[in-house]
């Protein structure tokens, strides 16, 4: 839990509590939608089980203010940079880069 606190966007003196017993979820796919007021992050899991067509199952729908989204951008960059400094560069498959940014 210490690693989580070191990159939280709230002041460090705030204690993290979980009164609703929020559980962790797995996601291997994410999509973003923006409005002039907020950013919506849809986290889903790509399911390929052989019993039907591949599908996306929604796991979480997170809505942030744009200020909080910008702060999250900085926290993610810091976390990923720290991970890569310790374990090496994370490579992104070209198919993912093309899906996210078709102009590349």
C-alpha positions in Angstrom: 0.0 0.0 0.0 3.0 2.3 0.5 3.6 2.5 -3.3 0.0 3.6 -3.8 0.3 6.4 -1.3 3.6 7.7 -2.8 1.8 8.6 -6.1 -1.6 9.6 -4.8 -3.0 12.9 -6.0 -4.3 13.9 -2.5 -2.1 15.5 0.1 0.1 12.9 1.8 -1.4 13.6 5.3 -4.8 12.3 4.1 -5.5 8.8 5.2 -6.9 6.4 2.5 -10.0 4.6 3.8 -12.3 2.1 2.1 -15.7 2.2 3.8 -17.6 0.8 0.9 -15.2 -2.2 0.5 -14.3 -1.1 -3.1 -12.6 -4.1 -4.8 -9.8 -4.0 -7.4 -10.8 -4.9 -10.9 -8.8 -6.1 -13.9 -8.8 -4.2 -17.1 -6.9 -4.8 -20.3 -8.6 -2.1 -22.4 -9.4 1.6 -21.8 -11.3 4.2 -23.6 -11.6 8.0 -23.0 -14.4 10.5 -23.6 -14.2 14.2 -22.9 -16.6 17.0 -22.4 -15.7 20.6 -21.7 -16.1 19.8 -18.0 -14.7 16.3 -17.4 -12.9 13.2 -18.6 -14.6 9.8 -18.6 -12.4 6.7 -18.5 -14.1 3.5 -19.4 -12.1 0.4 -18.3 -13.1 -2.9 -19.8 -11.8 -6.4 -20.3 -11.4 -8.0 -23.7 -13.0 -11.4 -23.4 -12.1 -14.1 -25.9 -13.5 -17.4 -24.5 -14.2 -19.3 -27.7 -17.9 -19.6 -26.8 -19.0 -16.4 -28.6 -17.6 -13.5 -30.6 -14.9 -11.5 -28.7 -16.5 -8.8 -26.6 -15.7 -6.0 -24.2 -17.1 -6.2 -20.7 -17.2 -2.9 -18.8 -15.3 -3.1 -15.5 -15.3 0.5 -14.3 -16.5 3.9 -15.4 -14.4 6.7 -13.8 -15.3 10.4 -14.3 -12.7 13.1 -13.3 -12.6 16.8 -13.5 -10.2 18.1 -16.1 -7.9 19.4 -13.4 -7.8 16.0 -11.7 -7.2 14.4 -15.1 -4.2 16.7 -15.6 -2.9 15.8 -12.2 -3.4 12.1 -13.0 -1.4 12.5 -16.2 1.6 13.8 -14.2 1.3 11.1 -11.5 1.1 8.4 -14.2 4.1 9.8 -16.0 6.1 9.8 -12.8 5.1 6.3 -11.9 5.8 4.8 -15.4 9.2 6.7 -15.5 10.1 5.3 -12.1 9.1 1.7 -13.2 11.1 2.0 -16.4 14.2 3.3 -14.6 14.1 0.2 -12.4 13.0 -2.5 -14.8 13.6 -1.2 -18.3 11.5 0.5 -21.0 7.9 -0.7 -21.5 7.4 -1.4 -25.2 4.0 -0.7 -26.8 3.0 -2.9 -29.7 2.5 -1.0 -33.0 -1.1 -2.2 -33.2 -2.0 -0.4 -30.0 -0.2 2.8 -31.1 -2.1 2.7 -34.4 -5.4 2.0 -32.7 -5.0 5.0 -30.3 -3.5 7.4 -32.9 -4.4 6.3 -36.5 -2.3 9.2 -38.0 1.0 7.6 -36.8 
